[in-house]
Amino acid sequence: MTTLAVLSVASELFPLIKTGGLADVAGALPAALRANDIAVTSLLPGYPAVLGGIEDPQQVHSFNELFGGTARLLAARCGDLDLFVLDAPHLYVRPGNPYVGPDGKDWPDNGLRFAALAQVGAAIGQGLLPHYKPDVLHAHDWQTGLLPAYLKYSGRPGPKTVFTIHNLAFQGRFPYELLARLGLPERAFGLDGIEYYGGIGYLKAGLQLANRITTVSPTYAAEIQGSEAGMGLDGLLRLRADRLSGILNGIDTDVWNPANDALISATYDVESIAARTRNKKVLQARFGLKPEPGALLYGVISRLSWQKGLDLLLEALPQLIGGGAQFALLGSGDAELEQAYAAAARKYPGQVGAVIGYDEALAHQIQAGADALLVPSRFEPCGLTQLCALRYGAVPVVARVGGLADTVVDANEMATATGVATGVQFAPVTTDALIKAFGKTRALFADVVAWRNLQINGMTTDVSWKNPAQHYAKLYRDLVAER
């Protein structure tokens, strides 16, 4: 089979820079695609963490002027990842988070910073580098949404494009006045181009102009075509429904492997699942919880936000611990929720623990030590934390939305009788429904055999990138064949 070259363009990529699931996808998918004769090179911004983490950087192009300064395009590697890095210090060399400043507000020039990434990605697709010509350009989220626009309005031929929505809530909206600085013609500013409610919509541009659109689960692909989850873009998505598909995410099962995970206290596999009890003991100590091996211990690893339903969980917390359960949370985000969970830990010592922030090692320990993992999201494009939970034998308790509905088999009567259940789903996404899910989970936990079956089913579920990579490979090949 002929090897296809794909340029993946993303604003973050694990292990170099990560704020969310986008980085995990951008970092893990290339390796999985290699088995399908797809050679992926990834283009990402030259943040300090990226420049400090790449290997053998070589300049392959220079820009005398790129949105306010000079820049270089570097070819480099990170482990087994082939990379292009856009080294533009005036755009990317800034402290902390890649999108927001120390004051917690978006960088005021984000429109230019990510237009540069999209413009360079399009230029590579159109032959900027004599030694590299990709067959397909794959752009991710609003930060790269202008890439298909730069291709379309250049007047020059280029490769086909795939645009992936990781979260429709983040849309990249900027004022019309930015148009001239973007280097796009006035005719681009129209309903069939980049115009969005009187301004410039980066995500909208990707949805409007890409050859194919994907999102990260089949259920989310259906949900965003409705007014409730479509967030103003449902009409466009319905119009392009024949170009839209949902492909579930996977996880890197080498990074997330309880059998050899160096970040957890005791390794185990499906044959030695009893060893999880040692991880639970360590987890209880880390969060200041009572050392009770028989207590049902819920874990949460999440951004603290309205989307994630963490306000609903906070309301239901008294009922959770009232049933004798324990609770350990790792997360950051909304300042009010951070303060509220810290206060809950003080109010319920020994039963509730909270670590505000993010700690990769602690995230692994929660997956390995919690009995159940809570994901009460109001909407969830795919979700990765429940996939890790399945892998680690932490029974996921999830809202019946998006990718959560697609990846967790609810322990209803039929699924339990036929031995295929892997977790607990609840709907609608309300405090009352969540409290009922606590009761259902508590009853399952009390049944030692039923609980162990849930754990084994989860641990033997294929949550790798193998199947998703096959779907992406077919999508790329179908696109190329359309020429």
C-alpha positions as CSV (number, residue, x, y, z in Angstrom):
1,M,0.0,0.0,0.0
2,T,1.3,3.5,-0.9
3,T,2.3,5.6,2.1
4,L,0.4,8.8,2.4
5,A,2.0,11.9,3.9
6,V,-0.2,13.9,6.3
7,L,0.7,17.2,7.9
8,S,-1.1,17.5,11.3
9,V,-1.4,21.1,12.5
10,A,-2.2,21.7,16.1
11,S,-1.6,24.3,18.9
12,E,-0.5,21.7,21.4
13,L,1.0,18.2,21.4
14,F,1.9,15.8,24.2
15,P,4.5,15.4,25.6
16,L,5.8,18.9,24.7
17,I,2.8,21.1,25.6
18,K,-0.6,20.2,27.0
19,T,-3.6,22.0,28.4
20,G,-6.2,19.3,27.4
21,G,-7.2,16.3,25.4
22,L,-6.2,17.9,22.1
23,A,-2.5,17.5,23.0
24,D,-3.1,13.8,23.8
25,V,-4.7,13.2,20.5
26,A,-2.1,15.1,18.5
27,G,0.7,13.3,20.2
28,A,-0.7,9.7,20.1
29,L,-2.4,9.5,16.7
30,P,0.7,9.7,14.5
31,A,2.2,6.6,15.9
32,A,-1.0,4.7,15.5
33,L,-1.4,5.8,11.9
34,R,2.1,4.5,11.1
35,A,0.7,1.0,11.1
36,N,-1.7,2.0,8.4
37,D,1.0,3.4,6.1
38,I,0.2,7.0,7.0
39,A,3.3,9.1,7.7
40,V,2.4,12.1,9.9
41,T,4.5,15.2,10.5
42,S,3.1,17.6,13.0
43,L,3.4,21.4,12.9
44,L,3.1,23.3,16.2
45,P,4.1,26.7,17.6
46,G,7.5,27.3,19.1
47,Y,6.5,27.9,22.7
48,P,9.4,27.8,25.2
49,A,8.4,24.3,26.3
50,V,8.4,23.1,22.7
51,L,11.8,24.6,21.8
52,G,13.3,23.2,25.0
53,G,11.9,19.7,24.4
54,I,12.7,19.0,20.7
55,E,15.6,17.0,19.4
56,D,18.0,17.9,16.6
57,P,16.2,21.1,15.3
58,Q,17.2,22.1,11.8
59,Q,16.1,25.3,10.1
60,V,14.3,24.5,6.8
61,H,12.8,27.9,6.0
62,S,12.9,31.5,7.3
63,F,10.3,34.3,7.2
64,N,11.5,37.9,7.0
65,E,8.1,39.0,8.2
66,L,5.4,36.9,9.8
67,F,2.7,38.9,11.6
68,G,5.0,41.4,13.1
69,G,8.5,39.8,13.2
70,T,10.9,37.3,11.7
71,A,10.4,33.6,12.1
72,R,12.1,30.3,11.3
73,L,10.6,26.9,10.5
74,L,12.4,24.1,12.2
75,A,12.4,20.4,11.4
76,A,12.9,18.4,14.5
77,R,11.9,15.2,16.4
78,C,10.5,14.4,19.8
79,G,10.8,10.7,20.5
80,D,9.2,9.0,17.5
81,L,7.3,12.1,16.4
82,D,8.4,14.0,13.3
83,L,7.8,17.7,13.7
84,F,7.9,21.1,12.2
85,V,8.1,23.9,14.8
86,L,7.3,27.5,14.0
87,D,9.9,29.4,15.9
88,A,8.4,32.9,16.0
89,P,9.5,34.5,19.4
90,H,7.3,37.6,19.0
91,L,4.3,35.3,18.8
92,Y,5.0,32.3,21.0
93,V,7.8,32.9,23.5
94,R,5.7,33.8,26.6
95,P,5.3,32.4,30.0
96,G,2.9,29.8,31.1
97,N,-0.3,28.8,29.3
98,P,-0.1,29.0,25.5
99,Y,-3.5,30.8,25.2
100,V,-3.7,33.1,28.3
101,G,-1.4,35.5,30.1
102,P,-0.5,35.6,33.8
103,D,-3.7,37.6,34.4
104,G,-5.8,34.7,33.2
105,K,-7.1,36.6,30.1
106,D,-6.5,35.6,26.5
107,W,-3.4,37.1,24.9
108,P,-4.8,40.0,22.9
109,D,-3.0,39.0,19.7
110,N,-4.2,35.4,19.7
111,G,-5.9,36.0,16.4
112,L,-2.5,36.7,14.8
113,R,-0.6,34.1,16.7
114,F,-2.8,31.3,15.4
115,A,-3.4,32.8,12.0
116,A,0.4,32.5,11.6
117,L,0.3,28.8,12.5
118,A,-2.6,28.2,10.0
119,Q,-0.9,30.3,7.2
120,V,2.4,28.4,7.5
121,G,0.5,25.1,7.5
122,A,-1.2,26.0,4.3
123,A,2.0,27.2,2.8
124,I,3.7,23.9,3.5
125,G,0.8,22.2,1.9
126,Q,1.3,24.3,-1.2
127,G,5.0,23.5,-1.6
128,L,6.9,25.8,0.7
129,L,9.5,23.1,1.3
130,P,11.0,21.5,-1.8
131,H,11.6,18.2,0.1
132,Y,8.1,17.8,1.6
133,K,4.7,17.8,0.1
134,P,1.9,16.4,2.1
135,D,-1.1,14.6,0.5
136,V,-3.5,15.8,3.2
137,L,-3.6,18.6,5.8
138,H,-5.2,17.8,9.1
139,A,-6.1,20.8,11.2
140,H,-7.3,20.7,14.8
141,D,-9.7,23.1,16.6
142,W,-10.2,26.8,16.2
143,Q,-6.5,27.7,16.4
144,T,-6.0,26.2,13.0
145,G,-9.4,27.0,11.5
146,L,-8.1,29.5,9.0
147,L,-5.9,26.9,7.3
148,P,-8.5,25.9,4.7
149,A,-9.2,29.6,4.2
150,Y,-5.6,30.4,3.4
151,L,-5.7,27.5,0.9
152,K,-8.9,28.5,-0.7
153,Y,-8.2,32.3,-1.1
154,S,-4.6,31.9,-2.3
155,G,-5.7,31.0,-5.8
156,R,-3.1,28.2,-5.9
157,P,-3.7,24.4,-5.7
158,G,-3.2,22.6,-2.5
159,P,-4.0,19.3,-0.8
160,K,-7.3,18.2,0.6
161,T,-8.1,19.2,4.2
162,V,-9.6,17.5,7.3
163,F,-10.7,19.7,10.2
164,T,-11.3,18.1,13.6
165,I,-13.5,19.7,16.3
166,H,-12.3,18.7,19.7
167,N,-14.7,21.0,21.5
168,L,-17.2,23.2,19.7
169,A,-17.5,25.5,22.7
170,F,-14.1,27.1,21.9
171,Q,-14.7,29.0,18.6
172,G,-12.0,31.6,18.1
173,R,-14.0,34.7,17.4
174,F,-12.3,38.0,16.4
175,P,-13.4,41.4,15.1
176,Y,-13.8,42.2,11.4
177,E,-11.0,44.8,11.7
178,L,-8.5,42.0,11.9
179,L,-9.2,40.9,8.3
180,A,-6.6,43.1,6.6
181,R,-3.8,42.0,9.0
182,L,-4.7,38.3,8.3
183,G,-3.7,38.7,4.7
184,L,-7.0,37.4,3.4
185,P,-9.0,39.1,0.7
186,E,-12.3,41.0,1.4
187,R,-14.2,38.4,-0.4
188,A,-13.3,35.9,2.3
189,F,-15.6,37.8,4.6
190,G,-18.9,36.3,3.7
191,L,-21.3,33.6,4.9
192,D,-19.6,31.1,2.6
193,G,-16.2,32.1,4.1
194,I,-14.9,33.2,7.5
195,E,-17.7,35.7,8.5
196,Y,-19.5,34.7,11.7
197,Y,-22.1,37.0,13.3
198,G,-20.4,40.1,12.0
199,G,-16.9,39.1,13.0
200,I,-14.3,36.5,12.0
201,G,-14.9,33.0,13.1
202,Y,-11.8,30.7,13.0
203,L,-13.7,27.6,14.0
204,K,-16.5,28.5,11.6
205,A,-13.9,28.9,8.8
206,G,-12.7,25.4,9.3
207,L,-16.2,24.0,9.3
208,Q,-17.2,25.9,6.2
209,L,-14.1,25.4,4.1
210,A,-12.5,22.1,5.0
211,N,-13.1,19.1,2.7
212,R,-14.0,16.8,5.6
213,I,-15.0,17.5,9.2
214,T,-14.5,15.1,12.0
215,T,-15.3,15.2,15.7
216,V,-14.3,12.9,18.4
217,S,-17.3,10.6,18.9
218,P,-20.3,9.6,16.9
219,T,-22.8,10.8,19.5
220,Y,-21.2,14.2,19.7
221,A,-21.3,14.5,15.9
222,A,-25.1,14.0,16.1
223,E,-25.5,16.3,19.1
224,I,-23.8,19.3,17.6
225,Q,-26.2,19.3,14.7
226,G,-28.9,20.2,17.1
227,S,-29.6,23.7,18.6
228,E,-28.8,22.8,22.2
229,A,-25.3,21.5,21.6
230,G,-24.6,23.3,18.2
231,M,-23.6,26.6,19.9
232,G,-24.7,28.7,16.9
233,L,-23.1,26.4,14.3
234,D,-25.7,23.7,14.1
235,G,-27.2,25.0,10.9
236,L,-23.8,24.9,9.1
237,L,-23.1,21.5,10.5
238,R,-26.5,20.2,9.3
239,L,-25.7,21.7,5.9
240,R,-22.4,19.8,5.8
241,A,-23.6,16.7,7.5
242,D,-22.5,14.5,4.5
243,R,-18.9,15.8,5.2
244,L,-19.1,15.3,9.0
245,S,-18.2,12.1,10.8
246,G,-17.5,11.1,14.4
247,I,-14.4,9.1,15.1
248,L,-13.8,8.1,18.8
249,N,-10.5,9.0,20.4
250,G,-8.2,6.4,21.9
251,I,-5.5,6.7,24.5
252,D,-1.8,5.9,24.4
253,T,-1.9,2.4,26.0
254,D,1.8,2.5,26.5
255,V,1.6,5.6,28.6
256,W,-1.6,4.4,30.3
257,N,-0.7,0.9,31.3
258,P,-1.2,-0.3,34.9
259,A,1.0,-3.3,34.3
260,N,4.2,-1.1,34.0
261,D,3.2,2.4,35.1
262,A,6.1,3.9,36.9
263,L,3.9,6.7,38.3
264,I,1.7,4.4,40.5
265,S,2.5,2.8,43.7
266,A,1.7,-0.8,42.7
267,T,1.5,-2.2,39.2
268,Y,-1.1,-4.7,38.2
269,D,-3.0,-6.2,35.3
270,V,-6.4,-7.9,34.9
271,E,-5.0,-11.1,36.5
272,S,-3.6,-9.3,39.5
273,I,-6.3,-6.6,40.0
274,A,-6.4,-7.2,43.7
275,A,-3.1,-5.2,43.8
276,R,-5.2,-2.0,43.2
277,T,-5.9,-2.0,47.0
278,R,-2.3,-0.8,47.6
279,N,-2.9,2.1,45.3
280,K,-6.1,2.9,47.1
281,K,-4.3,3.0,50.4
282,V,-1.7,5.4,49.0
283,L,-4.4,7.6,47.4
284,Q,-6.3,7.8,50.7
285,A,-3.2,9.0,52.5
286,R,-2.3,11.5,49.7
287,F,-5.8,13.1,50.0
288,G,-6.0,12.9,53.8
289,L,-8.9,10.4,53.6
290,K,-9.6,7.8,56.3
291,P,-7.7,4.6,55.7
292,E,-10.8,2.5,55.2
293,P,-10.3,-0.2,52.5
294,G,-14.0,-0.9,52.3
295,A,-15.1,2.7,51.6
296,L,-16.2,3.4,48.1
297,L,-13.7,5.9,46.8
298,Y,-14.7,8.2,43.9
299,G,-12.0,10.1,42.0
300,V,-12.3,13.1,39.7
301,I,-9.6,14.4,37.3
302,S,-11.0,17.3,35.5
303,R,-11.0,20.9,34.5
304,L,-13.3,22.7,37.0
305,S,-16.0,24.2,34.8
306,W,-19.7,24.4,34.1
307,Q,-19.2,22.1,31.1
308,K,-17.8,19.4,33.2
309,G,-20.8,19.5,35.6
310,L,-18.5,20.1,38.6
311,D,-21.1,22.5,40.1
312,L,-23.7,19.8,40.0
313,L,-21.3,17.4,41.7
314,L,-20.6,20.0,44.4
315,E,-24.3,20.2,45.2
316,A,-24.5,16.4,45.4
317,L,-21.4,16.0,47.5
318,P,-23.3,15.7,50.9
319,Q,-25.3,12.8,49.5
320,L,-22.2,11.1,48.2
321,I,-20.4,11.1,51.5
322,G,-23.6,10.6,53.4
323,G,-23.7,7.1,51.9
324,G,-20.2,6.4,53.4
325,A,-18.2,7.1,50.3
326,Q,-15.0,9.1,50.0
327,F,-14.0,11.6,47.3
328,A,-10.7,12.7,45.9
329,L,-10.5,15.5,43.3
330,L,-7.6,16.8,41.2
331,G,-8.4,19.8,39.0
332,S,-8.3,23.5,38.3
333,G,-10.3,26.1,36.4
334,D,-13.1,28.2,37.6
335,A,-11.9,30.2,40.7
336,E,-15.2,29.8,42.5
337,L,-15.2,26.1,42.0
338,E,-11.6,25.8,43.1
339,Q,-12.5,27.6,46.3
340,A,-15.6,25.6,46.9
341,Y,-13.9,22.3,46.6
342,A,-11.0,23.4,48.8
343,A,-13.7,24.5,51.3
344,A,-15.5,21.1,51.0
345,A,-12.2,19.3,51.8
346,R,-11.9,21.4,55.0
347,K,-15.6,20.9,55.9
348,Y,-15.5,17.1,55.5
349,P,-12.0,16.0,56.6
350,G,-11.2,12.4,56.1
351,Q,-14.0,12.0,53.5
352,V,-13.3,14.7,50.9
353,G,-9.8,15.6,49.6
354,A,-9.0,18.2,46.9
355,V,-5.7,19.0,45.1
356,I,-6.2,22.2,43.1
357,G,-3.9,22.2,40.0
358,Y,-2.7,19.4,37.7
359,D,-0.2,16.7,38.5
360,E,0.4,14.0,35.9
361,A,1.7,11.4,38.4
362,L,-1.3,12.0,40.8
363,A,-3.7,11.6,37.8
364,H,-2.2,8.2,37.2
365,Q,-2.5,7.3,41.0
366,I,-6.1,8.3,41.0
367,Q,-6.9,6.1,38.1
368,A,-5.0,3.2,39.8
369,G,-6.5,3.7,43.3
370,A,-10.0,5.1,43.0
371,D,-12.8,2.5,42.9
372,A,-14.9,4.7,40.6
373,L,-14.2,7.7,38.4
374,L,-16.9,10.5,38.1
375,V,-17.4,12.3,34.8
376,P,-20.7,14.3,35.2
377,S,-20.2,16.5,32.1
378,R,-23.1,18.5,30.6
379,F,-21.5,17.8,27.3
380,E,-18.4,15.9,26.4
381,P,-17.1,15.6,22.8
382,C,-15.2,12.4,23.7
383,G,-13.5,12.4,27.0
384,L,-10.2,10.6,27.7
385,T,-10.3,10.3,31.5
386,Q,-13.1,7.6,31.3
387,L,-11.0,5.7,28.8
388,C,-8.1,5.7,31.2
389,A,-10.4,4.6,34.0
390,L,-11.5,1.6,31.9
391,R,-7.9,0.7,31.3
392,Y,-7.1,0.9,35.1
393,G,-10.2,-0.8,36.5
394,A,-11.7,2.4,38.0
395,V,-15.4,2.0,37.2
396,P,-16.5,5.1,35.3
397,V,-19.7,6.8,36.4
398,V,-20.6,9.2,33.6
399,A,-23.3,11.4,32.1
400,R,-25.0,9.9,29.1
401,V,-23.7,12.5,26.6
402,G,-21.2,12.6,23.7
403,G,-18.3,10.2,23.8
404,L,-19.2,9.2,27.4
405,A,-22.3,7.5,26.0
406,D,-20.3,5.9,23.2
407,T,-17.5,4.5,25.4
408,V,-19.1,3.3,28.7
409,V,-21.6,0.4,28.7
410,D,-24.2,1.1,31.4
411,A,-24.8,-1.6,34.0
412,N,-28.4,-1.9,33.2
413,E,-30.3,-5.2,33.7
414,M,-29.6,-6.5,30.2
415,A,-25.9,-5.4,30.0
416,T,-25.3,-6.9,33.4
417,A,-27.1,-10.2,32.6
418,T,-25.1,-10.6,29.4
419,G,-21.8,-9.6,31.0
420,V,-20.9,-6.6,28.9
421,A,-21.4,-3.7,31.3
422,T,-18.4,-1.5,32.1
423,G,-19.7,1.4,34.2
424,V,-22.7,3.5,35.1
425,Q,-24.4,6.1,33.0
426,F,-27.0,8.7,34.2
427,A,-29.4,11.1,32.5
428,P,-30.5,13.8,32.4
429,V,-27.5,15.7,33.6
430,T,-29.0,17.0,36.9
431,T,-28.2,16.8,40.5
432,D,-31.1,14.4,41.2
433,A,-30.0,12.0,38.4
434,L,-26.4,12.2,39.7
435,I,-27.5,11.3,43.2
436,K,-29.4,8.3,41.9
437,A,-26.2,7.2,40.1
438,F,-24.5,7.3,43.5
439,G,-27.1,4.9,44.8
440,K,-26.7,2.6,41.8
441,T,-23.0,2.6,42.1
442,R,-23.1,1.9,45.8
443,A,-25.3,-1.2,45.2
444,L,-23.0,-2.5,42.5
445,F,-19.9,-1.9,44.8
446,A,-21.6,-3.9,47.5
447,D,-21.9,-6.9,45.1
448,V,-18.3,-8.0,45.0
449,V,-18.8,-10.3,42.0
450,A,-20.7,-7.7,39.9
451,W,-18.1,-5.0,40.7
452,R,-15.2,-7.2,39.7
453,N,-16.9,-8.0,36.5
454,L,-17.3,-4.3,35.7
455,Q,-13.6,-3.8,36.4
456,I,-12.5,-6.8,34.2
457,N,-14.8,-5.8,31.4
458,G,-13.3,-2.3,31.4
459,M,-9.7,-3.5,31.6
460,T,-10.2,-5.8,28.6
461,T,-11.9,-3.1,26.5
462,D,-9.8,-1.9,23.6
463,V,-9.3,1.8,24.3
464,S,-6.2,2.1,22.1
465,W,-5.8,4.1,18.9
466,K,-5.9,1.0,16.7
467,N,-9.5,1.3,15.5
468,P,-9.7,5.1,15.4
469,A,-6.4,5.2,13.4
470,Q,-8.0,2.8,10.8
471,H,-10.9,5.2,10.4
472,Y,-8.7,8.2,10.0
473,A,-6.5,6.3,7.5
474,K,-9.6,5.4,5.4
475,L,-10.7,9.0,5.5
476,Y,-7.4,10.3,4.2
477,R,-7.3,7.7,1.4
478,D,-10.9,8.5,0.4
479,L,-10.0,12.2,0.2
480,V,-7.0,11.6,-1.9
481,A,-9.0,9.3,-4.2
482,E,-11.5,12.1,-4.7
483,R,-8.9,14.0,-6.7
